[in-house]
Amino acid sequence: MKPFAKVLVVAAFACVMFVPMVSLAQEEVPTEKEVKQAENEPPVIPHRVQESDTAKECLACHKTGKKGAPVTPHPERKACTQCHVPTAGFTINKKVKGVKTK
């Protein structure tokens, strides 16, 4: 192998090893204040939900842990979406009287 080719191989190897480390170092690390604030926040909803006055849809799974859903520590509260919000990409489908939703 020619000396120039060896240099190219070593340089390519160094780039492959170094670039992932740089991208990992640039990840945003939450501050201590942000971590403490997040500990007091209610969990987000990772799926589509229907806005409801009775929370029947939520409690169908979250009262008993059906299908691996986390069990709610407060089943007496009926306005789930007052505190819990859907994660990005999901919305709350509002029920409108006289209009059926799928």
KOLGU-4560 file (N, C-alpha, C; in nm, 3 decimals, padded with zeros to 5 digits):
<recs>
<n_xx: 00.085 n_yy: -00.118 n_zz: 00.000 ca_xx: 00.000 ca_yy: 00.000 ca_zz: 00.000 c_xx: 00.090 c_yy: 00.124 c_zz: 00.000 mol: A seq: 1 type: MET>
<n_xx: 00.053 n_yy: 00.221 n_zz: -00.081 ca_xx: 00.132 ca_yy: 00.343 ca_zz: -00.092 c_xx: 00.116 c_yy: 00.427 c_zz: 00.034 mol: A seq: 2 type: LYS>
<n_xx: 00.216 n_yy: 00.506 n_zz: 00.070 ca_xx: 00.210 ca_yy: 00.589 ca_zz: 00.191 c_xx: 00.090 c_yy: 00.683 c_zz: 00.191 mol: A seq: 3 type: PRO>
<n_xx: 00.056 n_yy: 00.742 n_zz: 00.075 ca_xx: -00.058 ca_yy: 00.833 ca_zz: 00.070 c_xx: -00.189 c_yy: 00.760 c_zz: 00.099 mol: A seq: 4 type: PHE>
<n_xx: -00.202 n_yy: 00.638 n_zz: 00.050 ca_xx: -00.321 ca_yy: 00.557 ca_zz: 00.073 c_xx: -00.332 c_yy: 00.523 c_zz: 00.221 mol: A seq: 5 type: ALA>
<n_xx: -00.220 n_yy: 00.494 n_zz: 00.285 ca_xx: -00.221 ca_yy: 00.464 ca_zz: 00.429 c_xx: -00.271 c_yy: 00.585 c_zz: 00.508 mol: A seq: 6 type: LYS>
<n_xx: -00.226 n_yy: 00.704 n_zz: 00.468 ca_xx: -00.268 ca_yy: 00.826 ca_zz: 00.536 c_xx: -00.419 c_yy: 00.844 c_zz: 00.520 mol: A seq: 7 type: VAL>
<n_xx: -00.470 n_yy: 00.819 n_zz: 00.401 ca_xx: -00.614 ca_yy: 00.831 ca_zz: 00.378 c_xx: -00.694 c_yy: 00.732 c_zz: 00.462 mol: A seq: 8 type: LEU>
<n_xx: -00.646 n_yy: 00.609 n_zz: 00.471 ca_xx: -00.714 ca_yy: 00.507 ca_zz: 00.551 c_xx: -00.716 c_yy: 00.548 c_zz: 00.699 mol: A seq: 9 type: VAL>
<n_xx: -00.605 n_yy: 00.594 n_zz: 00.749 ca_xx: -00.596 ca_yy: 00.637 ca_zz: 00.889 c_xx: -00.687 c_yy: 00.758 c_zz: 00.913 mol: A seq: 10 type: VAL>
<n_xx: -00.688 n_yy: 00.852 n_zz: 00.819 ca_xx: -00.773 ca_yy: 00.970 ca_zz: 00.833 c_xx: -00.920 c_yy: 00.933 c_zz: 00.831 mol: A seq: 11 type: ALA>
<n_xx: -00.959 n_yy: 00.842 n_zz: 00.743 ca_xx: -01.098 ca_yy: 00.798 ca_zz: 00.736 c_xx: -01.138 c_yy: 00.728 c_zz: 00.865 mol: A seq: 12 type: ALA>
<n_xx: -01.050 n_yy: 00.644 n_zz: 00.918 ca_xx: -01.078 ca_yy: 00.574 ca_zz: 01.043 c_xx: -01.095 c_yy: 00.674 c_zz: 01.158 mol: A seq: 13 type: PHE>
<n_xx: -01.008 n_yy: 00.774 n_zz: 01.162 ca_xx: -01.016 ca_yy: 00.875 ca_zz: 01.267 c_xx: -01.148 c_yy: 00.951 c_zz: 01.259 mol: A seq: 14 type: ALA>
<n_xx: -01.192 n_yy: 00.983 n_zz: 01.137 ca_xx: -01.320 ca_yy: 01.054 ca_zz: 01.120 c_xx: -01.437 c_yy: 00.968 c_zz: 01.168 mol: A seq: 15 type: CYS>
<n_xx: -01.433 n_yy: 00.840 n_zz: 01.133 ca_xx: -01.542 ca_yy: 00.750 ca_zz: 01.173 c_xx: -01.548 c_yy: 00.737 c_zz: 01.324 mol: A seq: 16 type: VAL>
<n_xx: -01.436 n_yy: 00.738 n_zz: 01.390 ca_xx: -01.433 ca_yy: 00.725 ca_zz: 01.535 c_xx: -01.463 c_yy: 00.857 c_zz: 01.605 mol: A seq: 17 type: MET>
<n_xx: -01.419 n_yy: 00.969 n_zz: 01.549 ca_xx: -01.430 ca_yy: 01.099 ca_zz: 01.615 c_xx: -01.568 c_yy: 01.163 c_zz: 01.600 mol: A seq: 18 type: PHE>
<n_xx: -01.629 n_yy: 01.155 n_zz: 01.483 ca_xx: -01.756 ca_yy: 01.223 ca_zz: 01.455 c_xx: -01.867 c_yy: 01.181 c_zz: 01.552 mol: A seq: 19 type: VAL>
<n_xx: -01.888 n_yy: 01.050 n_zz: 01.579 ca_xx: -01.993 ca_yy: 01.015 ca_zz: 01.676 c_xx: -01.968 c_yy: 01.073 c_zz: 01.815 mol: A seq: 20 type: PRO>
<n_xx: -01.842 n_yy: 01.083 n_zz: 01.857 ca_xx: -01.812 ca_yy: 01.137 ca_zz: 01.988 c_xx: -01.848 c_yy: 01.286 c_zz: 01.995 mol: A seq: 21 type: MET>
<n_xx: -01.823 n_yy: 01.358 n_zz: 01.887 ca_xx: -01.855 ca_yy: 01.500 ca_zz: 01.883 c_xx: -02.007 c_yy: 01.518 c_zz: 01.892 mol: A seq: 22 type: VAL>
<n_xx: -02.084 n_yy: 01.437 n_zz: 01.817 ca_xx: -02.229 ca_yy: 01.451 ca_zz: 01.820 c_xx: -02.285 c_yy: 01.416 c_zz: 01.957 mol: A seq: 23 type: SER>
<n_xx: -02.226 n_yy: 01.320 n_zz: 02.026 ca_xx: -02.271 ca_yy: 01.285 ca_zz: 02.161 c_xx: -02.239 c_yy: 01.399 c_zz: 02.258 mol: A seq: 24 type: LEU>
<n_xx: -02.126 n_yy: 01.462 n_zz: 02.239 ca_xx: -02.087 ca_yy: 01.571 ca_zz: 02.328 c_xx: -02.177 c_yy: 01.692 c_zz: 02.311 mol: A seq: 25 type: ALA>
<n_xx: -02.242 n_yy: 01.706 n_zz: 02.196 ca_xx: -02.325 ca_yy: 01.822 ca_zz: 02.170 c_xx: -02.469 c_yy: 01.803 c_zz: 02.217 mol: A seq: 26 type: GLN>
<n_xx: -02.504 n_yy: 01.685 n_zz: 02.269 ca_xx: -02.639 ca_yy: 01.664 ca_zz: 02.319 c_xx: -02.664 c_yy: 01.760 c_zz: 02.434 mol: A seq: 27 type: GLU>
<n_xx: -02.784 n_yy: 01.814 n_zz: 02.436 ca_xx: -02.819 ca_yy: 01.910 ca_zz: 02.540 c_xx: -02.846 c_yy: 01.836 c_zz: 02.671 mol: A seq: 28 type: GLU>
<n_xx: -02.774 n_yy: 01.873 n_zz: 02.773 ca_xx: -02.790 ca_yy: 01.812 ca_zz: 02.905 c_xx: -02.876 c_yy: 01.907 c_zz: 02.988 mol: A seq: 29 type: VAL>
<n_xx: -02.986 n_yy: 01.855 n_zz: 03.047 ca_xx: -03.071 ca_yy: 01.944 ca_zz: 03.126 c_xx: -02.998 c_yy: 01.994 c_zz: 03.250 mol: A seq: 30 type: PRO>
<n_xx: -03.031 n_yy: 02.116 n_zz: 03.288 ca_xx: -02.972 ca_yy: 02.173 ca_zz: 03.408 c_xx: -03.038 c_yy: 02.111 c_zz: 03.531 mol: A seq: 31 type: THR>
<n_xx: -02.977 n_yy: 02.132 n_zz: 03.645 ca_xx: -03.033 ca_yy: 02.078 ca_zz: 03.770 c_xx: -03.172 c_yy: 02.137 c_zz: 03.796 mol: A seq: 32 type: GLU>
<n_xx: -03.190 n_yy: 02.264 n_zz: 03.763 ca_xx: -03.319 ca_yy: 02.330 ca_zz: 03.781 c_xx: -03.425 c_yy: 02.264 c_zz: 03.691 mol: A seq: 33 type: LYS>
<n_xx: -03.389 n_yy: 02.235 n_zz: 03.565 ca_xx: -03.483 ca_yy: 02.171 ca_zz: 03.473 c_xx: -03.520 c_yy: 02.030 c_zz: 03.519 mol: A seq: 34 type: GLU>
<n_xx: -03.423 n_yy: 01.957 n_zz: 03.572 ca_xx: -03.450 ca_yy: 01.822 ca_zz: 03.622 c_xx: -03.547 c_yy: 01.827 c_zz: 03.739 mol: A seq: 35 type: VAL>
<n_xx: -03.524 n_yy: 01.919 n_zz: 03.834 ca_xx: -03.613 ca_yy: 01.931 ca_zz: 03.950 c_xx: -03.753 c_yy: 01.973 c_zz: 03.907 mol: A seq: 36 type: LYS>
<n_xx: -03.762 n_yy: 02.062 n_zz: 03.809 ca_xx: -03.891 ca_yy: 02.108 ca_zz: 03.761 c_xx: -03.966 c_yy: 01.992 c_zz: 03.693 mol: A seq: 37 type: GLN>
<n_xx: -03.897 n_yy: 01.912 n_zz: 03.615 ca_xx: -03.960 ca_yy: 01.799 ca_zz: 03.545 c_xx: -04.010 c_yy: 01.694 c_zz: 03.643 mol: A seq: 38 type: ALA>
<n_xx: -03.946 n_yy: 01.679 n_zz: 03.758 ca_xx: -03.990 ca_yy: 01.582 ca_zz: 03.857 c_xx: -04.129 c_yy: 01.614 c_zz: 03.910 mol: A seq: 39 type: GLU>
<n_xx: -04.166 n_yy: 01.741 n_zz: 03.907 ca_xx: -04.296 ca_yy: 01.783 ca_zz: 03.958 c_xx: -04.403 c_yy: 01.794 c_zz: 03.850 mol: A seq: 40 type: ASN>
<n_xx: -04.367 n_yy: 01.767 n_zz: 03.726 ca_xx: -04.461 ca_yy: 01.777 ca_zz: 03.614 c_xx: -04.537 c_yy: 01.646 c_zz: 03.596 mol: A seq: 41 type: GLU>
<n_xx: -04.664 n_yy: 01.654 n_zz: 03.556 ca_xx: -04.738 ca_yy: 01.530 ca_zz: 03.528 c_xx: -04.685 c_yy: 01.465 c_zz: 03.400 mol: A seq: 42 type: PRO>
<n_xx: -04.695 n_yy: 01.333 n_zz: 03.389 ca_xx: -04.649 ca_yy: 01.265 ca_zz: 03.268 c_xx: -04.729 c_yy: 01.310 c_zz: 03.146 mol: A seq: 43 type: PRO>
<n_xx: -04.665 n_yy: 01.305 n_zz: 03.030 ca_xx: -04.734 ca_yy: 01.338 ca_zz: 02.906 c_xx: -04.808 c_yy: 01.215 c_zz: 02.854 mol: A seq: 44 type: VAL>
<n_xx: -04.901 n_yy: 01.236 n_zz: 02.763 ca_xx: -04.982 ca_yy: 01.128 ca_zz: 02.706 c_xx: -04.918 c_yy: 01.087 c_zz: 02.573 mol: A seq: 45 type: ILE>
<n_xx: -04.871 n_yy: 00.962 n_zz: 02.561 ca_xx: -04.801 ca_yy: 00.921 ca_zz: 02.438 c_xx: -04.894 c_yy: 00.860 c_zz: 02.332 mol: A seq: 46 type: PRO>
<n_xx: -05.021 n_yy: 00.899 n_zz: 02.330 ca_xx: -05.115 ca_yy: 00.844 ca_zz: 02.232 c_xx: -05.230 c_yy: 00.943 c_zz: 02.210 mol: A seq: 47 type: HIS>
<n_xx: -05.313 n_yy: 00.915 n_zz: 02.110 ca_xx: -05.428 ca_yy: 01.001 ca_zz: 02.082 c_xx: -05.529 c_yy: 00.988 c_zz: 02.196 mol: A seq: 48 type: ARG>
<n_xx: -05.597 n_yy: 01.098 n_zz: 02.226 ca_xx: -05.698 ca_yy: 01.095 ca_zz: 02.332 c_xx: -05.821 c_yy: 01.173 c_zz: 02.290 mol: A seq: 49 type: VAL>
<n_xx: -05.933 n_yy: 01.139 n_zz: 02.352 ca_xx: -06.058 ca_yy: 01.214 ca_zz: 02.335 c_xx: -06.076 c_yy: 01.299 c_zz: 02.459 mol: A seq: 50 type: GLN>
<n_xx: -06.108 n_yy: 01.425 n_zz: 02.441 ca_xx: -06.135 ca_yy: 01.510 ca_zz: 02.557 c_xx: -06.267 c_yy: 01.462 c_zz: 02.616 mol: A seq: 51 type: GLU>
<n_xx: -06.272 n_yy: 01.450 n_zz: 02.746 ca_xx: -06.389 ca_yy: 01.391 ca_zz: 02.811 c_xx: -06.412 c_yy: 01.457 c_zz: 02.946 mol: A seq: 52 type: SER>
<n_xx: -06.538 n_yy: 01.464 n_zz: 02.984 ca_xx: -06.571 ca_yy: 01.518 ca_zz: 03.117 c_xx: -06.566 c_yy: 01.409 c_zz: 03.224 mol: A seq: 53 type: ASP>
<n_xx: -06.567 n_yy: 01.283 n_zz: 03.182 ca_xx: -06.576 ca_yy: 01.175 ca_zz: 03.279 c_xx: -06.451 c_yy: 01.091 c_zz: 03.290 mol: A seq: 54 type: THR>
<n_xx: -06.359 n_yy: 01.101 n_zz: 03.197 ca_xx: -06.234 ca_yy: 01.025 ca_zz: 03.196 c_xx: -06.256 c_yy: 00.875 c_zz: 03.180 mol: A seq: 55 type: ALA>
<n_xx: -06.373 n_yy: 00.833 n_zz: 03.131 ca_xx: -06.399 ca_yy: 00.690 ca_zz: 03.113 c_xx: -06.298 c_yy: 00.626 c_zz: 03.020 mol: A seq: 56 type: LYS>
<n_xx: -06.263 n_yy: 00.696 n_zz: 02.911 ca_xx: -06.168 ca_yy: 00.640 ca_zz: 02.815 c_xx: -06.031 c_yy: 00.619 c_zz: 02.880 mol: A seq: 57 type: GLU>
<n_xx: -05.987 n_yy: 00.715 n_zz: 02.959 ca_xx: -05.856 ca_yy: 00.705 ca_zz: 03.024 c_xx: -05.856 c_yy: 00.594 c_zz: 03.129 mol: A seq: 58 type: CYS>
<n_xx: -05.960 n_yy: 00.594 n_zz: 03.212 ca_xx: -05.965 ca_yy: 00.497 ca_zz: 03.323 c_xx: -05.988 c_yy: 00.355 c_zz: 03.275 mol: A seq: 59 type: LEU>
<n_xx: -06.036 n_yy: 00.337 n_zz: 03.152 ca_xx: -06.054 ca_yy: 00.201 ca_zz: 03.099 c_xx: -05.921 c_yy: 00.125 c_zz: 03.105 mol: A seq: 60 type: ALA>
<n_xx: -05.812 n_yy: 00.193 n_zz: 03.084 ca_xx: -05.680 ca_yy: 00.128 ca_zz: 03.091 c_xx: -05.601 c_yy: 00.169 c_zz: 03.216 mol: A seq: 61 type: CYS>
<n_xx: -05.609 n_yy: 00.296 n_zz: 03.252 ca_xx: -05.523 ca_yy: 00.347 ca_zz: 03.359 c_xx: -05.573 c_yy: 00.320 c_zz: 03.500 mol: A seq: 62 type: HIS>
<n_xx: -05.694 n_yy: 00.271 n_zz: 03.516 ca_xx: -05.742 ca_yy: 00.238 ca_zz: 03.651 c_xx: -05.681 c_yy: 00.106 c_zz: 03.698 mol: A seq: 63 type: LYS>
<n_xx: -05.661 n_yy: 00.011 n_zz: 03.604 ca_xx: -05.611 ca_yy: -00.121 ca_zz: 03.642 c_xx: -05.475 c_yy: -00.156 c_zz: 03.581 mol: A seq: 64 type: THR>
<n_xx: -05.426 n_yy: -00.071 n_zz: 03.489 ca_xx: -05.299 ca_yy: -00.102 ca_zz: 03.425 c_xx: -05.314 c_yy: -00.192 c_zz: 03.304 mol: A seq: 65 type: GLY>
<n_xx: -05.432 n_yy: -00.192 n_zz: 03.243 ca_xx: -05.461 ca_yy: -00.276 ca_zz: 03.126 c_xx: -05.361 c_yy: -00.247 c_zz: 03.014 mol: A seq: 66 type: LYS>
<n_xx: -05.314 n_yy: -00.351 n_zz: 02.948 ca_xx: -05.220 ca_yy: -00.342 ca_zz: 02.836 c_xx: -05.090 c_yy: -00.271 c_zz: 02.873 mol: A seq: 67 type: LYS>
<n_xx: -05.052 n_yy: -00.277 n_zz: 03.000 ca_xx: -04.926 ca_yy: -00.216 ca_zz: 03.043 c_xx: -04.932 c_yy: -00.067 c_zz: 03.071 mol: A seq: 68 type: GLY>
<n_xx: -05.052 n_yy: -00.009 n_zz: 03.069 ca_xx: -05.066 ca_yy: 00.134 ca_zz: 03.097 c_xx: -05.033 c_yy: 00.160 c_zz: 03.244 mol: A seq: 69 type: ALA>
<n_xx: -04.966 n_yy: 00.272 n_zz: 03.273 ca_xx: -04.938 ca_yy: 00.302 ca_zz: 03.413 c_xx: -05.069 c_yy: 00.328 c_zz: 03.489 mol: A seq: 70 type: PRO>
<n_xx: -05.077 n_yy: 00.277 n_zz: 03.611 ca_xx: -05.197 ca_yy: 00.293 ca_zz: 03.693 c_xx: -05.198 c_yy: 00.434 c_zz: 03.752 mol: A seq: 71 type: VAL>
<n_xx: -05.312 n_yy: 00.500 n_zz: 03.739 ca_xx: -05.324 ca_yy: 00.636 ca_zz: 03.791 c_xx: -05.325 c_yy: 00.636 c_zz: 03.943 mol: A seq: 72 type: THR>
<n_xx: -05.253 n_yy: 00.729 n_zz: 04.004 ca_xx: -05.256 ca_yy: 00.739 ca_zz: 04.149 c_xx: -05.377 c_yy: 00.817 c_zz: 04.200 mol: A seq: 73 type: PRO>
<n_xx: -05.456 n_yy: 00.872 n_zz: 04.107 ca_xx: -05.570 ca_yy: 00.954 ca_zz: 04.147 c_xx: -05.690 c_yy: 00.931 c_zz: 04.055 mol: A seq: 74 type: HIS>
<n_xx: -05.754 n_yy: 00.813 n_zz: 04.060 ca_xx: -05.866 ca_yy: 00.784 ca_zz: 03.970 c_xx: -05.990 c_yy: 00.868 c_zz: 03.997 mol: A seq: 75 type: PRO>
<n_xx: -05.993 n_yy: 00.937 n_zz: 04.109 ca_xx: -06.109 ca_yy: 01.022 ca_zz: 04.142 c_xx: -06.110 c_yy: 01.151 c_zz: 04.060 mol: A seq: 76 type: GLU>
<n_xx: -05.997 n_yy: 01.189 n_zz: 04.004 ca_xx: -05.990 ca_yy: 01.310 ca_zz: 03.922 c_xx: -06.037 c_yy: 01.277 c_zz: 03.781 mol: A seq: 77 type: ARG>
<n_xx: -06.126 n_yy: 01.359 n_zz: 03.728 ca_xx: -06.190 ca_yy: 01.325 ca_zz: 03.601 c_xx: -06.148 c_yy: 01.412 c_zz: 03.483 mol: A seq: 78 type: LYS>
<n_xx: -06.068 n_yy: 01.514 n_zz: 03.505 ca_xx: -06.027 ca_yy: 01.603 ca_zz: 03.395 c_xx: -05.880 c_yy: 01.576 c_zz: 03.362 mol: A seq: 79 type: ALA>
<n_xx: -05.853 n_yy: 01.461 n_zz: 03.305 ca_xx: -05.715 ca_yy: 01.418 ca_zz: 03.280 c_xx: -05.634 c_yy: 01.518 c_zz: 03.199 mol: A seq: 80 type: CYS>
<n_xx: -05.695 n_yy: 01.570 n_zz: 03.091 ca_xx: -05.621 ca_yy: 01.659 ca_zz: 03.002 c_xx: -05.604 c_yy: 01.799 c_zz: 03.058 mol: A seq: 81 type: THR>
<n_xx: -05.651 n_yy: 01.822 n_zz: 03.178 ca_xx: -05.626 ca_yy: 01.952 ca_zz: 03.242 c_xx: -05.478 c_yy: 01.961 c_zz: 03.278 mol: A seq: 82 type: GLN>
<n_xx: -05.419 n_yy: 01.849 n_zz: 03.318 ca_xx: -05.277 ca_yy: 01.847 ca_zz: 03.357 c_xx: -05.191 c_yy: 01.771 c_zz: 03.256 mol: A seq: 83 type: CYS>
<n_xx: -05.239 n_yy: 01.656 n_zz: 03.211 ca_xx: -05.162 ca_yy: 01.573 ca_zz: 03.119 c_xx: -05.187 c_yy: 01.620 c_zz: 02.976 mol: A seq: 84 type: HIS>
<n_xx: -05.079 n_yy: 01.638 n_zz: 02.900 ca_xx: -05.091 ca_yy: 01.683 ca_zz: 02.762 c_xx: -05.030 c_yy: 01.578 c_zz: 02.669 mol: A seq: 85 type: VAL>
<n_xx: -05.081 n_yy: 01.568 n_zz: 02.547 ca_xx: -05.023 ca_yy: 01.472 ca_zz: 02.452 c_xx: -04.881 c_yy: 01.513 c_zz: 02.411 mol: A seq: 86 type: PRO>
<n_xx: -04.800 n_yy: 01.413 n_zz: 02.381 ca_xx: -04.665 ca_yy: 01.442 ca_zz: 02.331 c_xx: -04.677 c_yy: 01.497 c_zz: 02.190 mol: A seq: 87 type: THR>
<n_xx: -04.568 n_yy: 01.546 n_zz: 02.138 ca_xx: -04.567 ca_yy: 01.604 ca_zz: 02.003 c_xx: -04.619 c_yy: 01.503 c_zz: 01.901 mol: A seq: 88 type: ALA>
<n_xx: -04.701 n_yy: 01.549 n_zz: 01.811 ca_xx: -04.755 ca_yy: 01.463 ca_zz: 01.707 c_xx: -04.894 c_yy: 01.410 c_zz: 01.737 mol: A seq: 89 type: GLY>
<n_xx: -04.940 n_yy: 01.423 n_zz: 01.859 ca_xx: -05.073 ca_yy: 01.378 ca_zz: 01.895 c_xx: -05.157 c_yy: 01.498 c_zz: 01.938 mol: A seq: 90 type: PHE>
<n_xx: -05.287 n_yy: 01.490 n_zz: 01.915 ca_xx: -05.375 ca_yy: 01.600 ca_zz: 01.952 c_xx: -05.490 c_yy: 01.548 c_zz: 02.035 mol: A seq: 91 type: THR>
<n_xx: -05.559 n_yy: 01.640 n_zz: 02.099 ca_xx: -05.678 ca_yy: 01.605 ca_zz: 02.174 c_xx: -05.796 c_yy: 01.626 c_zz: 02.081 mol: A seq: 92 type: ILE>
<n_xx: -05.872 n_yy: 01.520 n_zz: 02.056 ca_xx: -05.989 ca_yy: 01.530 ca_zz: 01.971 c_xx: -06.107 c_yy: 01.570 c_zz: 02.057 mol: A seq: 93 type: ASN>
<n_xx: -06.157 n_yy: 01.689 n_zz: 02.034 ca_xx: -06.270 ca_yy: 01.738 ca_zz: 02.115 c_xx: -06.400 c_yy: 01.677 c_zz: 02.065 mol: A seq: 94 type: LYS>
<n_xx: -06.483 n_yy: 01.636 n_zz: 02.160 ca_xx: -06.614 ca_yy: 01.582 ca_zz: 02.127 c_xx: -06.711 c_yy: 01.698 c_zz: 02.106 mol: A seq: 95 type: LYS>
<n_xx: -06.787 n_yy: 01.690 n_zz: 02.000 ca_xx: -06.886 ca_yy: 01.792 ca_zz: 01.969 c_xx: -07.021 c_yy: 01.723 c_zz: 01.967 mol: A seq: 96 type: VAL>
<n_xx: -07.118 n_yy: 01.778 n_zz: 02.039 ca_xx: -07.251 ca_yy: 01.717 ca_zz: 02.045 c_xx: -07.308 c_yy: 01.704 c_zz: 01.905 mol: A seq: 97 type: LYS>
<n_xx: -07.362 n_yy: 01.585 n_zz: 01.876 ca_xx: -07.426 ca_yy: 01.560 ca_zz: 01.748 c_xx: -07.330 c_yy: 01.520 c_zz: 01.638 mol: A seq: 98 type: GLY>
<n_xx: -07.198 n_yy: 01.517 n_zz: 01.665 ca_xx: -07.100 ca_yy: 01.478 ca_zz: 01.565 c_xx: -07.026 c_yy: 01.355 c_zz: 01.617 mol: A seq: 99 type: VAL>
<n_xx: -07.032 n_yy: 01.247 n_zz: 01.537 ca_xx: -06.964 ca_yy: 01.124 ca_zz: 01.576 c_xx: -06.818 c_yy: 01.133 c_zz: 01.535 mol: A seq: 100 type: LYS>
<n_xx: -06.730 n_yy: 01.083 n_zz: 01.624 ca_xx: -06.586 ca_yy: 01.077 ca_zz: 01.591 c_xx: -06.549 c_yy: 00.932 c_zz: 01.571 mol: A seq: 101 type: THR>
<n_xx: -06.449 n_yy: 00.910 n_zz: 01.489 ca_xx: -06.405 ca_yy: 00.772 ca_zz: 01.462 c_xx: -06.313 c_yy: 00.724 c_zz: 01.569 mol: A seq: 102 type: LYS>
</recs>
